[in-house]
């Protein structure tokens, strides 16, 4: 009878020794423990998939495979695909916010936000593709708006002008990213050889003398490598002219 009572203890001892050997083997081979499943990890993984393959590649099943968990485990942290997209939108909106206090005049502050916005959109090309379909109102999105409006709120302009200054900066920035992402990304090139041949053919007709003078006979319709900063300063010059006229 004493041997029967000892069997569970022996099994526990053997199990303990097995666990110790596994821990030691993992330590020797540098194995890292898997990160604890959380909403943050689910969103981080979803963003990586979207950045690499597009947002259509993101699904609960794909996330479960990437994280090596059962699909149902994800629903303890994210209610559904709709909530996941909202969390992804909120995470990317956080990247638009300039950390700390914005220093300098309104131009310097809006310039910092514009660069921050451009960088975030270039990191996440799918943001352009999902414009109008992903959630627009999240906590971090409003924080971004709050930071932008704070810059122009102190200026001697009416509400409509202040809002227009913020929107014009955003519109210019996102429009520039839209074009840049199609030149630098893995999408169709901005101008193919067929496009160039067609331009040469049309210019030869004499119907477009000004375009011909600008682009010359080569039909090179590719824009300069990066006009972002120059265009941004031109935009700010126009805003400054409005402010000067009000003070004058």
Buried (B, 14 or more C-beta within 10 A) or exposed (E): EEEEEEEEEEEEEEEEEEEEEEEEEEEEEEEEEEEEBEBEBBBEBBBEBBBEEEBEEBBBEBBBEBBEBEBEBBEEBBEEEEBBBBBBBBBBBBBBBBEEEBEEEBBEBBBBBBBBBBEBBBEBBBBBBBEEEBBEEBEBBEBBBEBBBEBBEEBEBEEEBBBBBBEBBBEBBBEBBEEBBBEEEEEEEBBEEEBBEBBBEBBEEEEBEEBBEEBEEEBEBEEEEEEBEEBBEEBBEEBBEEBEEEEE
